Amino acid sequence: MFVFHQWNQRTTRYQQVHTEVCQVEVKEGAESVLLPFRTTPELPGDAKVEWDSEGREVHVYENGSDQFKEQDPFYRDRTKMNEDLLRTGDLSLVLRRPTERDTGKYKCDVYSENIRRRKTVHLIVKAATVPVQNQPEDNRTRSSSTDPTPLMADHQV
């Protein structure tokens, strides 16, 4: 965990910001991936929770509900947070149908008048590997000193 101080313009004083960093890996094609963030329970009711990635709004929770109007269209219908998240302190985000394009750094900020916390999650979405099906063996590609078949593309004589 890292701690740094940040100027709060509303209170005109510095406040401590607690931040954590972790890495999550998932294979493309998975149903969903969890970007974890657990903090102290009983957060203030006026706290705002913002998940963003590379300057794009991924998910916003404010005034007791999700704020989808601020969400980047790339994430539309793909994110979900727990209900009662301020009471439990579980600010984790579920990202549905992750693809390689989702790979990157995700930051979650939670703040109100008296608190400010941040979690950074490095998400790595690995390309799905397609297993090669058993295919009939092509004798022309085998190395053998007794195989008389030429190694040429189909050629009409």
TIRO-950094 format. One line per field, with one value per residue (C-alpha): residue in three letters; x, y, z. Coordinates in steps of 0.05 Angstrom, whole numbers. Layout:
% residues N
aa <- c(ALA, ...)
c1 <- c(X, ...)
c2 <- c(Y, ...)
c3 <- c(Z, ...)
This chain:
% residues 157
aa <- c(MET, PHE, VAL, PHE, HIS, GLN, TRP, ASN, GLN, ARG, THR, THR, ARG, TYR, GLN, GLN, VAL, HIS, THR, GLU, VAL, CYS, GLN, VAL, GLU, VAL, LYS, GLU, GLY, ALA, GLU, SER, VAL, LEU, LEU, PRO, PHE, ARG, THR, THR, PRO, GLU, LEU, PRO, GLY, ASP, ALA, LYS, VAL, GLU, TRP, ASP, SER, GLU, GLY, ARG, GLU, VAL, HIS, VAL, TYR, GLU, ASN, GLY, SER, ASP, GLN, PHE, LYS, GLU, GLN, ASP, PRO, PHE, TYR, ARG, ASP, ARG, THR, LYS, MET, ASN, GLU, ASP, LEU, LEU, ARG, THR, GLY, ASP, LEU, SER, LEU, VAL, LEU, ARG, ARG, PRO, THR, GLU, ARG, ASP, THR, GLY, LYS, TYR, LYS, CYS, ASP, VAL, TYR, SER, GLU, ASN, ILE, ARG, ARG, ARG, LYS, THR, VAL, HIS, LEU, ILE, VAL, LYS, ALA, ALA, THR, VAL, PRO, VAL, GLN, ASN, GLN, PRO, GLU, ASP, ASN, ARG, THR, ARG, SER, SER, SER, THR, ASP, PRO, THR, PRO, LEU, MET, ALA, ASP, HIS, GLN, VAL)
c1 <- c(0, 24, 5, 11, -17, -63, -91, -166, -194, -260, -228, -166, -119, -78, -108, -77, -93, -84, -71, -60, -36, -50, -49, -105, -99, -155, -162, -202, -269, -280, -351, -324, -265, -265, -224, -217, -221, -239, -233, -260, -335, -386, -362, -399, -464, -438, -377, -367, -335, -302, -269, -231, -180, -134, -178, -244, -300, -311, -362, -387, -427, -454, -515, -533, -535, -495, -486, -486, -492, -418, -397, -354, -395, -340, -360, -435, -473, -407, -396, -427, -413, -441, -503, -493, -420, -410, -435, -392, -331, -329, -317, -296, -318, -341, -323, -362, -336, -264, -223, -151, -174, -191, -118, -92, -89, -155, -159, -214, -221, -269, -275, -319, -307, -263, -235, -198, -174, -147, -135, -99, -110, -67, -112, -81, -128, -91, -111, -153, -116, -153, -133, -113, -160, -132, -122, -103, -28, 0, 55, 85, 108, 142, 217, 235, 289, 242, 181, 177, 120, 145, 137, 101, 35, -20, 5, -28, 14)
c2 <- c(0, 70, 133, 203, 271, 309, 379, 381, 445, 438, 434, 474, 425, 364, 296, 227, 183, 108, 71, -3, -36, -107, -148, -192, -239, -272, -307, -276, -311, -314, -296, -241, -217, -186, -123, -127, -69, -79, -21, -3, -14, 40, 91, 158, 160, 219, 180, 177, 115, 122, 67, 92, 65, 106, 167, 131, 126, 52, 56, 111, 103, 165, 186, 114, 88, 73, 134, 104, 170, 183, 114, 106, 68, 15, -10, -3, -64, -96, -72, -86, -67, -99, -72, -38, -26, 34, -5, -67, -30, -79, -32, -89, -84, -141, -132, -179, -210, -185, -179, -162, -90, -88, -98, -38, 0, 10, 60, 63, 126, 133, 200, 245, 305, 265, 206, 191, 122, 93, 23, 9, -57, -78, -122, -169, -204, -260, -282, -345, -404, -447, -521, -552, -608, -675, -670, -725, -729, -703, -751, -699, -657, -714, -718, -786, -808, -860, -815, -803, -753, -683, -626, -580, -546, -579, -578, -605, -641)
c3 <- c(0, -17, 20, -9, 7, -40, -36, -24, -53, -15, 53, 33, 67, 50, 61, 61, 1, 10, -55, -72, -136, -160, -225, -252, -311, -351, -417, -472, -478, -403, -381, -334, -293, -223, -211, -135, -86, -13, 35, 103, 112, 129, 79, 80, 41, 0, -25, -100, -132, -200, -241, -301, -351, -394, -387, -401, -350, -337, -281, -234, -170, -136, -95, -80, -152, -215, -261, -331, -367, -352, -375, -438, -491, -497, -427, -435, -409, -388, -316, -249, -177, -114, -82, -15, -32, 14, 74, 59, 32, -28, -87, -135, -207, -251, -324, -370, -434, -429, -493, -508, -518, -444, -424, -386, -320, -283, -226, -175, -134, -76, -44, -2, 44, 92, 53, -10, -29, -94, -121, -186, -221, -280, -323, -373, -420, -456, -526, -527, -555, -604, -599, -665, -684, -704, -779, -827, -835, -900, -922, -968, -908, -871, -877, -904, -951, -982, -994, -1069, -1065, -1086, -1037, -1086, -1086, -1125, -1196, -1258, -1309)
